[in-house]
């Protein structure tokens, strides 16, 4: 009897130990990262104040699905996927905090994908470190409980990159289609996702050169399916006057490259020496992979360099605002490159050294300072709802009473102005009403077209904060047909109709704002800004559409 076919000798042991190490590192990296991230996020779901930027997403998502898509893609511009998922989430749980839990879910779901990207580039050590980089990033610490698209954006970026690497290895039409389908998610979520799509497209065309076109046709079909998002993004660009003939570049070179540097720091290191070390490890990872994984290095370089280059070249008539969160797709790329550098340092040094390297990397990443971005909810601004717990108007205890009144009072067909943390807290009732944006004439007029007169009730929110209200004067300024409801730092001015058309609705809103401004003293700078911007936008909208002169007259029915 021969036993030569069996593998019972010492050769099997190293392979089995290698597989066991890879499994342990995967479980350790993903499990420890998920546990640490979840522990940091759970308290912020309810602990952080409700914020105006989140309210925009939540209140739009609460509307009927066809209106959600129309509002996002046609009126405002941008990708609708997060709004659609938020709509589905609110159908199950109408609480505003449900959308924060949605962000938590995608933050956690991104970790195994980041692990797989790192593993493919540098083995199990690199994969574990990549997962830990993502889990400890300032990006996920902030946006993991922020009810916008950013953790979904990280998840989709990691999925697109992972399937791109699989397609690169397999070189088949089926995997090319899968990679293209994952890339389709990016512009469906955020306009800047097009940068990563472009980077993948450049590298894919280079890899596919000389091969038959027919197997790639399904992937090309997916590219055509991105055209609606391109049109929506052009709509968004038009809102901000972005193009080739604007007054000045979107960003000065220092600001454009600074955005990229802050995105790196927000992924790993935070600030100071720790951020410098993290960026050095990213550069080392690129050098280590330059020959072995040229396509991945090319993907990273194009994805990193394209945004700052275009921000310097493209012109704008306004200041759209730069933020590292727009290129949060760098998280899986940076995590993989740092993982590759760590893995290279301990290669061939045994499983204990490899495991120790992952543990040390995790400790250093977890203890690195926060940086690269800031949590906007921590900034004290009465209009936006943010600030420390004892001051923030968006804090759960400060929106509870007005939210209860809104849920008891507001009904379908009512008009609320403007998007506000207090209205977001008032779900589900406020989701049945028409909520108008507070600025940009074009947006106000498009939203007003959805109003179905006659309108029975208009509610205007005033973030009073620490301002002093002369209640008697406000009642006198408002006159008949208006009722004032004060809830601590929130003032809700209710106008009772019926209002016969959208013009009169806007006149009522303007009258409530102007009367409130006259009756408030010691207003914060943010509240003063709020009155100036809202009244100017409303006046401009009514003047543009109906020819009224400014200041607008009170509603006369």
C-alpha positions in Angstrom: 0.0 0.0 0.0 1.3 3.4 -0.9 0.8 6.6 1.1 2.6 8.9 -1.3 -0.6 10.7 -2.2 -1.2 11.9 1.3 0.2 15.1 2.8 1.1 14.0 6.3 4.6 15.4 6.5 5.8 18.6 7.8 5.1 20.5 4.6 1.3 20.7 5.4 1.9 22.3 8.8 3.3 25.7 7.6 0.4 26.0 5.1 -2.2 25.2 7.7 -0.6 27.6 10.2 -0.6 30.2 7.4 -4.3 29.7 6.8 -5.0 29.8 10.5 -3.0 33.0 10.9 -4.9 34.6 8.0 -8.2 33.7 9.5 -7.3 35.0 12.9 -6.0 38.2 11.5 -9.1 38.7 9.5 -11.3 38.0 12.5 -9.1 40.2 14.7 -8.8 43.1 12.3 -12.5 43.2 11.3 -13.9 42.2 14.7 -11.7 44.5 16.8 -12.3 47.4 14.3 -16.0 46.9 14.3 -16.2 46.6 18.1 -14.1 49.8 18.6 -16.0 51.7 16.0 -19.4 50.7 17.3 -18.4 51.6 20.8 -17.4 55.0 19.7 -20.5 55.6 17.6 -23.4 54.3 19.7 -23.5 57.2 22.1 -23.4 59.8 19.3 -26.6 58.5 17.6 -28.7 60.3 20.2 -25.9 62.3 21.9 -25.1 64.6 19.0 -27.6 67.4 18.2 -29.8 67.1 15.1 -28.2 69.2 12.4 -29.6 71.2 9.5 -27.6 69.3 6.8 -29.0 66.1 8.1 -32.5 67.6 8.1 -32.3 68.3 4.4 -31.7 64.7 3.7 -34.3 63.4 6.1 -37.1 65.7 5.1 -36.6 65.1 1.4 -36.4 61.3 2.0 -39.7 61.3 3.9 -41.6 62.4 0.8 -43.2 60.0 -1.7 -40.5 58.1 -3.7 -41.1 59.7 -7.1 -40.9 63.1 -5.5 -37.7 62.1 -3.7 -36.0 61.2 -7.0 -37.3 64.3 -8.8 -36.2 66.6 -6.0 -32.7 65.2 -5.7 -31.9 64.7 -9.4 -33.9 67.5 -11.1 -34.4 70.3 -8.6 -31.2 70.1 -6.5 -28.9 67.9 -8.5 -26.8 65.0 -7.3 -27.0 61.2 -6.7 -30.3 59.8 -5.3 -29.2 56.5 -3.8 -28.8 57.5 -0.2 -32.1 59.4 -0.3 -33.8 56.3 -1.7 -32.3 54.1 1.1 -33.3 56.7 3.6 -36.9 56.7 2.3 -37.0 52.9 2.8 -35.6 53.2 6.3 -38.1 55.9 7.3 -40.9 53.6 6.0 -39.8 51.2 8.8 -38.9 53.6 11.5 -39.8 57.3 11.1 -37.5 58.5 13.8 -34.7 60.9 12.6 -32.3 58.7 14.6 -33.1 55.8 12.3 -31.1 57.5 9.5 -28.2 57.8 11.8 -28.3 54.1 12.4 -28.3 53.6 8.7 -25.0 55.4 8.6 -23.7 53.2 11.4 -24.7 50.1 9.4 -22.7 51.2 6.3 -19.7 52.3 8.4 -19.5 48.8 9.8 -20.2 47.1 6.4 -17.3 49.0 4.9 -14.7 47.3 7.2 -14.7 43.8 5.6 -14.4 45.3 2.2 -11.5 47.5 3.2 -9.9 44.3 4.7 -10.3 42.5 1.4 -8.7 45.3 -0.6 -5.8 45.3 1.8 -5.5 41.5 1.7 -5.4 41.4 -2.0 -2.6 43.9 -2.1 -0.5 42.8 0.8 -1.8 39.6 2.4 -3.5 39.0 5.8 -1.5 41.6 7.8 -2.2 44.3 5.3 -5.9 43.4 5.3 -6.2 43.5 9.1 -4.4 46.9 9.2 -6.6 48.3 6.4 -9.7 47.3 8.3 -8.3 49.0 11.5 -7.4 52.1 9.5 -11.0 52.5 8.3 -12.4 51.7 11.8 -10.3 54.4 13.5 -10.5 57.0 10.8 -11.9 60.5 11.8 -14.1 60.2 8.7 -16.1 57.2 10.2 -16.0 58.6 13.7 -17.9 61.7 12.5 -20.0 60.5 9.6 -20.7 57.1 11.1 -23.6 58.8 12.9 -24.2 61.6 10.5 -27.5 61.1 8.5 -26.0 61.8 5.1 -24.4 59.7 2.4 -20.8 59.5 3.5 -20.6 56.1 5.1 -22.5 54.7 2.1 -20.0 56.4 -0.1 -17.1 54.7 1.8 -18.9 51.4 1.5 -19.5 51.8 -2.2 -15.9 52.9 -2.9 -14.5 49.9 -1.1 -16.9 47.6 -3.0 -16.0 49.2 -6.3 -12.3 49.0 -5.6 -12.5 45.4 -4.4 -14.4 44.2 -7.4 -12.1 46.2 -9.7 -9.2 44.2 -8.3 -11.1 40.9 -8.8 -11.8 41.9 -12.4 -8.2 42.7 -12.9 -7.2 39.3 -11.7 -9.8 37.3 -13.6 -9.9 39.4 -16.9 -13.3 38.2 -17.9 -16.4 40.0 -19.2 -18.5 38.8 -16.3 -16.2 40.3 -13.6 -15.7 43.4 -15.7 -19.5 43.9 -15.6 -19.6 43.3 -11.8 -16.8 45.9 -11.3 -18.6 48.4 -13.5 -21.9 47.8 -11.7 -20.2 48.5 -8.4 -18.7 51.6 -9.9 -22.2 52.7 -11.0 -23.0 53.1 -7.3 -20.5 55.9 -6.8 -22.1 58.7 -8.9 -25.5 57.4 -7.7 -24.3 58.5 -4.2 -22.1 61.6 -4.6 -20.9 63.7 -7.6 -17.3 63.3 -6.5 -17.7 59.5 -6.9 -17.1 60.2 -10.6 -13.4 60.8 -9.8 -12.9 57.2 -8.6 -15.0 56.0 -11.6 -12.7 57.9 -13.9 -9.6 56.5 -12.3 -11.0 53.0 -12.6 -12.0 53.6 -16.3 -8.5 54.9 -17.2 -6.7 51.9 -15.6 -9.3 49.4 -17.1 -8.9 50.7 -20.6 -5.1 50.4 -20.2 -5.4 46.8 -19.0 -8.0 45.8 -21.6 -6.0 47.2 -24.5 -5.7 44.7 -27.4 -8.4 42.5 -26.1 -11.7 41.9 -27.9 -14.4 44.5 -27.3 -17.4 42.2 -27.2 -16.9 40.7 -23.7 -16.7 44.3 -22.3 -20.0 45.5 -23.9 -22.1 44.8 -20.7 -19.6 46.9 -18.7 -19.9 49.7 -21.3 -23.7 49.4 -20.9 -23.3 50.2 -17.2 -21.3 53.2 -18.1 -24.2 54.5 -20.2 -26.5 53.9 -17.2 -24.4 56.6 -15.4 -25.5 59.3 -17.8 -28.6 60.3 -15.7 -26.3 60.9 -12.8 -24.0 63.0 -15.0 -27.0 65.1 -16.0 -28.0 65.5 -12.3 -24.5 66.5 -11.4 -24.5 69.2 -14.2 -27.7 70.5 -12.6 -25.9 70.7 -9.3 -22.9 72.4 -10.9 -25.3 74.9 -12.5 -26.7 75.8 -9.1 -23.2 76.9 -8.0 -22.1 78.4 -11.3 -19.4 75.8 -11.9 -18.0 75.5 -15.4 -15.2 76.7 -17.6 -16.1 80.4 -17.7 -16.7 81.3 -14.0 -15.1 84.2 -12.3 -12.3 82.3 -10.6 -11.1 78.7 -9.9 -13.1 76.6 -7.5 -10.0 76.5 -5.3 -6.6 78.0 -5.1 -3.8 75.4 -5.5 -2.9 75.5 -1.8 -6.6 74.9 -0.9 -7.0 72.1 -3.4 -4.0 70.2 -2.4 -4.8 70.9 1.3 -8.1 69.2 0.8 -6.3 66.0 -0.3 -3.9 66.2 2.6 -6.8 66.7 5.1 -8.5 63.7 3.5 -5.4 61.6 4.2 -5.2 62.9 7.8 -8.9 62.2 8.4 -8.3 58.6 7.2 -5.3 57.9 9.5 -3.2 59.9 11.9 -5.5 62.8 12.4 -2.9 65.6 12.8 0.7 66.4 13.6 3.4 63.8 13.7 0.8 60.9 13.6 -0.6 62.3 10.3 2.9 62.7 8.9 3.8 59.1 9.7 0.5 57.9 8.1 1.2 59.8 4.9 4.7 58.5 4.8 3.4 54.9 5.1 1.0 55.7 2.2 3.9 56.8 0.1 5.9 53.7 1.1 3.0 51.5 0.1 2.9 53.1 -3.3 6.6 52.4 -3.8 6.4 48.8 -2.6 3.6 48.1 -5.0 5.0 50.1 -8.0 6.3 47.0 -9.8 4.1 44.2 -8.4 0.7 45.9 -8.6 1.2 48.7 -11.1 -2.5 48.9 -11.9 -3.5 49.5 -8.3 -0.8 52.2 -7.9 -2.1 53.9 -11.1 -5.6 53.7 -9.7 -4.5 55.3 -6.4 -2.5 58.1 -8.1 -5.3 59.0 -10.5 -7.9 58.9 -7.8 -5.7 61.0 -5.5 -4.6 63.6 -8.0 -7.6 64.2 -10.2 -9.7 66.1 -7.6 -7.1 68.8 -6.7 -6.1 69.2 -10.4 -9.7 69.8 -11.5 -10.5 72.0 -8.6 -7.7 74.3 -9.7 -8.7 74.2 -13.4 -12.6 74.4 -13.2 -14.1 77.8 -12.7 -17.0 78.9 -10.5 -19.1 82.0 -10.0 -19.7 81.2 -6.3 -17.8 79.5 -3.5 -19.2 75.9 -3.4 -17.1 75.0 -0.3 -14.3 72.5 -0.1 -14.3 69.6 2.4 -12.3 66.4 2.6 -15.5 64.5 3.0 -16.2 64.9 -0.7 -13.3 62.6 -1.4 -13.9 60.1 1.4 -13.4 57.4 -1.2 -9.7 57.5 -0.3 -10.3 55.6 2.9 -10.0 52.0 1.4 -7.1 53.1 -0.8 -5.1 54.7 2.0 -6.0 51.9 4.4 -4.6 49.3 1.9 -1.4 51.3 1.3 -0.7 51.6 5.0 -1.4 47.9 5.4 1.0 47.0 2.7 3.8 49.0 4.4 3.2 47.3 7.8 3.0 43.9 6.1 6.3 44.5 4.3 8.0 45.4 7.6 7.2 42.1 9.2 7.3 39.8 6.2 9.0 36.4 6.9 9.3 37.2 10.6 6.9 34.6 11.8 3.2 34.6 12.8 3.8 36.0 16.3 5.6 39.0 14.9 2.9 39.5 12.3 0.1 39.3 14.9 2.0 41.6 17.2 2.4 44.1 14.3 -1.4 44.2 13.8 -2.0 44.7 17.5 0.5 47.5 17.7 -0.9 49.1 14.6 -4.4 48.9 16.0 -3.3 50.6 19.3 -1.5 53.4 17.5 -4.3 54.0 15.1 -6.9 54.0 18.0 -4.8 56.4 20.0 -3.9 58.8 17.2 -5.5 62.3 17.5 -8.7 63.2 15.8 -8.1 65.5 12.8 -8.3 66.3 9.1 -12.0 67.2 9.6 -14.3 68.5 12.3 -17.7 67.4 13.4 -20.0 70.2 12.2 -22.5 69.3 14.9 -20.0 70.4 17.6 -19.9 73.9 16.2 -22.3 76.2 18.1 -24.7 77.6 15.5 -28.3 78.1 16.4 -29.5 78.1 12.8 -27.8 74.8 12.0 -28.7 73.3 15.4 -25.1 72.4 16.4 -23.1 73.1 19.5 -22.1 71.6 22.9 -25.0 69.7 24.6 -25.8 72.5 27.0 -26.3 75.0 24.1 -27.2 73.2 20.9 -30.8 73.9 19.7 -30.7 70.5 17.9 -30.1 68.6 21.1 -32.7 65.9 21.7 -34.2 67.6 24.8 -34.5 71.0 23.1 -36.4 69.7 20.0 -38.7 67.3 21.9 -41.4 69.8 22.8 -41.7 71.6 19.4 -41.5 68.2 17.7 -44.5 67.0 19.8 -46.4 70.1 18.8 -45.6 69.6 15.1 -46.7 66.0 15.2 -50.0 67.0 16.8 -50.6 70.0 14.5 -49.0 69.6 11.0 -50.9 67.7 8.3 -50.5 66.9 4.6 -50.5 70.0 2.4 -49.2 72.3 5.0 -46.0 74.3 4.2 -43.0 74.5 6.5 -40.1 76.9 6.1 -37.2 76.2 6.0 -35.3 72.9 6.3 -34.5 72.8 10.0 -33.5 70.4 12.7 -36.7 71.1 14.5 -38.8 69.9 11.5 -36.6 66.8 11.2 -37.3 66.0 14.8 -41.0 66.4 13.9 -41.2 63.3 11.7 -43.4 61.6 10.7 -45.9 64.5 10.6 -43.5 67.0 9.0 -42.7 64.4 6.3 -46.3 64.9 5.0 -45.9 68.7 4.6 -44.1 70.6 1.9 -40.8 71.9 3.3 -39.2 74.8 1.4 -35.4 75.4 1.2 -34.3 78.6 2.8 -32.0 80.0 0.1 -31.3 80.0 -3.7 -34.3 81.5 -5.6 -34.3 78.7 -8.2 -34.7 76.0 -5.5 -37.4 77.9 -3.7 -39.4 78.4 -6.9 -39.1 74.8 -7.9 -40.2 73.6 -4.5 -43.1 76.1 -4.5 -44.4 74.5 -7.7 -45.3 71.4 -5.6 -47.6 73.3 -3.4 -51.3 72.4 -4.0 -53.4 75.4 -3.0 -55.3 76.3 -1.0 -52.8 75.9 1.8 -54.4 75.7 5.3 -51.3 76.3 7.4 -47.8 77.7 7.1 -45.2 77.3 9.9 -41.9 79.2 10.0 -39.2 78.2 12.4 -37.0 80.8 14.1 -33.9 79.6 15.9 -34.2 82.2 18.6 -31.4 80.7 20.9 -30.4 83.3 23.5 -32.1 86.2 21.7 -34.6 88.3 23.6 -38.2 88.2 22.2 -40.7 91.0 22.7 -43.8 88.9 22.4 -46.3 91.8 22.4 -44.5 93.5 19.6 -44.3 90.3 17.6 -48.0 89.7 18.0 -48.6 93.3 16.9 -46.3 93.1 13.9 -47.9 89.8 12.7 -51.5 90.9 13.0 -54.4 88.6 12.5 -54.0 85.1 11.1 -50.7 84.3 12.9 -50.0 82.5 16.2 -46.7 82.4 18.0 -45.5 79.2 19.7 -42.3 79.4 21.8 -40.4 76.3 23.0 -37.3 77.5 24.8 -34.8 78.6 22.1 -37.2 77.6 19.3 -39.9 79.9 17.9 -42.6 78.5 15.6 -44.7 81.1 13.9 -48.0 79.6 12.6 -49.9 81.2 9.8 -53.5 80.0 9.3 -54.9 80.3 5.8 -56.3 79.4 3.6 -53.6 80.8 1.3 -54.9 80.7 -2.3 -51.6 80.2 -4.2 -47.9 79.7 -3.8 -47.2 83.5 -4.1 -49.3 84.3 -1.1 -47.7 81.4 0.8 -44.3 83.0 0.2 -45.6 86.3 1.3 -46.9 84.8 4.5 -43.5 83.2 5.2 -41.7 86.5 4.5 -44.1 88.4 6.7 -43.5 85.9 9.6 -39.7 86.3 9.2 -39.7 90.1 8.9 -42.0 90.5 11.9 -39.8 88.2 14.0 -36.7 90.1 13.1 -38.3 93.3 14.3 -39.3 91.8 17.6 -36.0 90.1 18.5 -33.1 91.9 20.2 -29.7 90.6 21.1 -29.9 88.1 18.3 -26.8 86.0 17.6 -24.7 86.6 14.5 -26.1 83.3 13.1 -29.7 84.5 13.5 -28.9 87.8 11.9 -27.4 86.0 9.0 -30.5 83.7 8.9 -32.9 86.7 8.6 -30.8 88.4 5.9 -30.4 85.3 3.7 -34.0 84.1 4.0 -35.6 87.4 3.4 -33.4 88.2 0.4 -34.0 84.8 -1.1 -37.8 85.0 -0.6 -38.0 88.5 -2.0 -35.9 87.6 -5.0 -38.0 84.5 -5.7 -41.3 86.4 -5.6 -39.9 89.3 -7.6 -38.5 87.0 -10.3 -41.7 85.0 -10.7 -44.5 87.5 -10.0 -42.8 90.9 -10.2 -43.5 92.1 -6.7 -41.2 94.8 -5.3 -39.1 94.4 -2.2 -39.6 94.5 0.7 -42.6 92.1 0.2 -46.0 93.1 1.4 -47.9 91.0 4.0 -50.3 88.4 2.6 -53.7 89.8 1.7 -55.4 86.5 0.8 
